[in-house]
Amino acid sequence: MSLLNSDVADLLTEHLKAGTTEMSPTDLRVPIAHFVSEERAAKERELMARLPVIIGHGSEIAERGSFVTREVLGIPLLVVRKSDGTVGGYLNICRHRGGRVADAPCGKQRYFTCHYHGWSYSREDGGLRGVPYDDFYTHVDKDRHGLHTIRVEERHGFLFADLSGRQDWDIDDWLGPEVDAQLAPFGLDGAEIFLDRSFTLDINWKIVLDGAIDVLHPKFLHPTGVGKLIETNTSVWRQYGRHGQSFSPRTRMGDAARAGEPTDASFRYMGSNLFLYPNSMVISTPDHVEFWTVWPDTGTAGRSTTQIRFLVRPEKRDERIERRIMRSWEILEEAAVQEDWPMELTIQQNAEAHPHGTFLYGRNEQSCQHLHRELAADLGD
């Protein structure tokens, strides 16, 4: 499958021949305090709650009537597949005295009942449908006591939610045509979750994302693994509104370019990392899509949870493909768990020990600059 970016392949080839890379106009300096400040962390969490963030994949509620529960940024959510196939989202909080109306992580139900006092709610609209001992209340207006609604939109298989309760955003405007064009060929609305891993780390969420999209470290931090597969310090960055995509050449592209041999925009020669602001990444491969979401901890700036999922279309799965995907996981696990995150843990510890000055993001670090520039624009830095 092509990456649909033949112009990028040509640019990468020219950079490889010349020993150069694409660069932003200026360096960027980010205060080290942004990675340890509890005040800053609170502002970032509040911002995330006002933006469309990805809270799951549609395959988790594939059947009509199915649901999942989860906690996102400390907010308990209930996400359902309605009878008409659309997706609904609610706060998993009873309007009587605040209990959970669904306790199971997933399942299939027509209505949800709080086990504290038996109030029940409709799957279809979250409306209050039953109040035991209703006659003993002064008055319970069922129209005003339904579950609080959270808007959830499904696009390319991903479930986007606005945790603030706003209803006025447009998913087309938020993603934009360039992101749609990059995601559409993978058919992720028909994919399934093949692998799902979650890691809670004593590392600020932005440091984790920096490491995952960084193009300068492969040959230094991963000399025997990823560093043999991906070129270091050669990349092309494309900004798509709030989002962006980093394209990196594989070492075989570098070898071919320097030898004057032809290259193309295929997985054989290049890879990409599509960053969906504020905290998700979609990394394409020939057999599957690697999907990351990194969540800040609700209690401390120095902790985060990283969820990595491999998405695969069911018609592509066979024993050979599954072996290849698991080999991809082994390579990723070695790079992230054994090399990236231990390094990032020392960065976090050093930042907490000496939270002064700034971190420097060079002109050749456009992919890492993007997150911090967008956060600065949103938070008024």
N, C-alpha and C positions, 0 to 999 in steps of 0.2 A: 504494500500500500504506500502511495506517495505521501509525503508530508505537505504537498501542495505549496511548496515554497522554492521553486526552481531559482528565483532571483536570490534567495538566501544562500542556496548551495553555491551559486556562482560567486557571491561575495566571500563566503567562507574559503572557497578555493583560492581566490586572489589573496586573502589575508594569510593563508597558509604558505603560499609561495613567497610572500613578502616578509613573513615573520611579524605581522601586525595583527591588530584586532580592532573592532569597532569601539568607539569611545564616546562618552558623554562630554559636553562642553567644559565641565568643571568637576573638581573633586567635591566630595560631600563629607562634612564632619558632623557626627551625631554625638550628643552628650552621653557620656558613660552612665550618667544618672538615669537616663531613659530605660536602662535595663535593670535597675535596682530600686527605683523610686516607687513607693506604694501609691503616692498621689498620682503619678503618671500612669501606673498600672490600672488604677480605678478609672481614669479617663479613657484609656484604651478599651476596657471592658464595656463602658457605657457607650462608646462609639460603635463597637461591634454589635451591640444590641439594637442599634438604629440602622444597621446596614443589612442587606440581603446576604445571609451567610448560609453555607451548605450544611445541612444537619443530617443528611442521609442520602440513600439511593432508593429509587423507586422500586427496585426488586425486593426490598425489605417488606414492602406492602403490595406485593404483586397481585394478590387476589382481592376481589371486591369484598369488603367487609373486614379486611385484615387491619391490624394496627401495630404500632411500635410505641414504646415509651422510652424517653431518655432525658437526661439532664444536660442542658447546654448553657454555659456561663452561669451555672447555678440555678437555672430556671427549669422546672419540671414540665416536660412537653408530652402531649399525646397527639400522634400523627396517624391519620386513618385514610383508608381507601374507601371512598363512598360508593354507593350503589351504582352511580352513573360513571364510575371510573376516575373521577377527579379526586384530588387530595384535599383533606381538611386538616387543620391544626388547631389545637386548643391548649390552654394551660391545664395541666393535670392537677387541678386544685378545685375541690368541691366548694360551691358558693355558699354552703351552710356554715361550716366551721373549719374549712381549710384542709380536709384530708385528701389523699390521693383517690381518684376515681378509677384508676387502673393501676394495678400493682405488678402485673406480669410484664416482662420485657417485650413480649410480642404475643400475638394471638389473633383470634377472629371473633368479633362480637357485634351484636346489633345495638347494644346500649351498654353504658358503663355505670356502675353503682359504687358509691362510697360505702365502705364497710363500717364506717363509724355510726352513721344514723340512717343509712339506706336511701339517701337521695340518689336518683338515677337520671342519666342524661342520654340524649339521642346521639348515635354515631353520625347521623347525616348533617346535623347543624349545631350540635352541642346543646340543644335546647333542654331545659329541665322538663322531664316527663313524669316524675313521680316523687311525692313527698309523703312519707309515712306520717300518720297522725296529723294530717294537714289541718284538721278542725281545731287543733289545739294552738295553732299560731294565730296571731292577730290577723295577718294576711301575708301570704307568699305569692307575689306576682310572678308566675312562671315565665312570662315574657321578659322579665328583667333579671332573672336569676339563672340564665343559662351559663355554660362554661365560657370563660373569656376566650375569644377567638384570636388565633395567631395566623396571619396570612402565610400560606405555603404555596409556592409555584414549582411545578415540575418542568425542567428543561434539560434535554440531553440526558435524561435519567436521573439527574441530580435534584434533590429537594432543597429549594431555597426558601428560607424563612426570615421574616422580620420579627424579632422578639419584642419590639416596642409596641406592637399592636397597630402600627400604621397600615393603612390600606391603599395609599396613594402612589406607590412606586410601580414602575413598569419594568418587567423582566427584560423586554427587548431593549429598552434604553440602558438598563444596568449592564447587560452583557455586551451589546453592540454587535454589528455584523461581522467584525473580524473574529471575535471569539466564537460566534456561531459557525463561521466558515472553518475554523480549526477543529471544532468538536464534532461537527456533523458527520464527517466520513467514518467515524468510529462506531456509530450506531449504539451509543451507550444507553439509550432508552430501552434497548433490548438485551442489555448485558446483565450478568449476575455477579455477585460477590464470590470470588473464588477463594480469597484469602483475606483475613481481617485480623490485624494486630494493633494493640494499643500499648503505649509506653508513657508512663508518668515520670518526668525527668526534673531534676533540680536545676533547671535551665530556663531562662526567660524565653518566651515563645518566639520573639523576634530573632534571637540568636540561633534557634533551631532552624527557622526559615532561611536565615542568612546562609547557614551551612549547606542547606539542601539545594540552594540555587547558585551557590558560589562557583565561579569558573576558574579560580586561581589556584586551588589547592590540590587537585587530583594527583599530580605526580609527587607532591611532597607528603601528603597525609595518607595516600593510598598507592604507594609505589609498586606493590605486588598485586593489586586488584584493579579497582576502577581506573587507577592511573595508567594502566596498560591499555585500557579500552578507549579512553576519552582524552583528547588533546587538552592541554592546560593553556589558559590565557589566549584562546582564540574563540570568539563567539560573536554572534549577531543578536541584537536585542530589538524587538518590535513592541512598541507601546500601543495598547488598544484601549484608549480611555483610561479607566481606573485599573485596568489589568495589563498584562504584558506577557511576552514569550521570549525565552532565551533559546537560541539554537547553537548547538555545539557540534563540532566535527568529531567523528570517531578517529582513532589513530590510523585506521586503514585509509580514511579520506586524506589525512595528512601525508601518508606515504605516497598515495597516488598523485596528490597535487604537486608535491615536491619533485616527483619523478616525471611530471608533465603528462600524466595519464588522465583520461576523462573521469569525472565524478558526476553524481546526480543527486536529486533530492529524495533519496530512498533511505530506509532504515539501515541499509548496509553501510551508508556513509555518514549519516548525521542523526542526531536525536534532538528532542526539544523538551522544554519544561514550560508549560503554560501556567502562569501565576494568576489565580483568580483572587483579587483583592477582597477581603483583607487577609485571609489565612488559609487558602487552599492552593494546591498544585495538582496539575494533571500532566503526567509524564508518559509519553507514547512509546510503545514498543511494537514489534511485529505481531506478537501473540496476545498481548493484553494491555490494559491501561493501568498505570500505577497512580493511585489517587491518595494524596496526603491532605489531612486537615490538622492544623496545630492550634490548640486552644490554650489561652492563658488561664492560669489557676485563679480561682475566685478568692483565695486567701492570701497569696503572697506573690510578689513580682518575680521571685526567683524560682518559679515552678511552672510547668506546662504539661499538657498531655498531647502526644502525637499519635494520631490514628492513621495507619497505612492500610489501604485496601487495594487488592488487585481485582480488576473488573474484566470479565471475559464473556464474550457472546457464546451462548450454549452450543451453537452449531459448530463452533471452532474447537470444542473440547474433545480431545481423545487422549490416550495414554501418552503419546509422544509429546503433544502440546503441554500436557500437565507436567511432564518431566522437565520440559524447557522452562516453564513458568517457575517451578520450584527451584531450578538452578538460578534463575534471575533473583528469586528471593534470597538464596544463599549469598549471592554476590552483594545484594543490597544490605542484608543483615550484617555481613562482615564489615562493610563500609560504614554503616550508620552506628550499629551497636558497639563495635569494637574500636572504631577509629574516630568518626565524627563526634559522637556524643561525649566520649571521654575528653576530647579536646575542648568542646563547648562547655563542659562542666568546669574545666579550669578557667575558661574565660569568665564564666559567671562568678566563680569564687574570687577571681582577681578583681572583677568589677565591684563586688561587695566589699572587698578589702580596701580598695582605693577608687571610690566612685567619683573621681575628679577628671577633668579634661574631656577629651573626645576620642571616639574611634574614627579612623580615617577610611573612607570608601573612595578608591581612586577612580580616575576617568574610565579605566578599563573594567570597572565593576558596576556597569549599568543595571544589571539584574538585581543586585543587592541594594543599590541606591533607590530603586523604584519604591519599595515598601516604605522606606523611611521618608521619602518625599511626599508620598500620599498621606501618610499619617500626619506629617507636619502640616500639610494643607488642611486636613480635617480638624486638627486640634489647635490650629492657630499658632504653631511654633514659628 
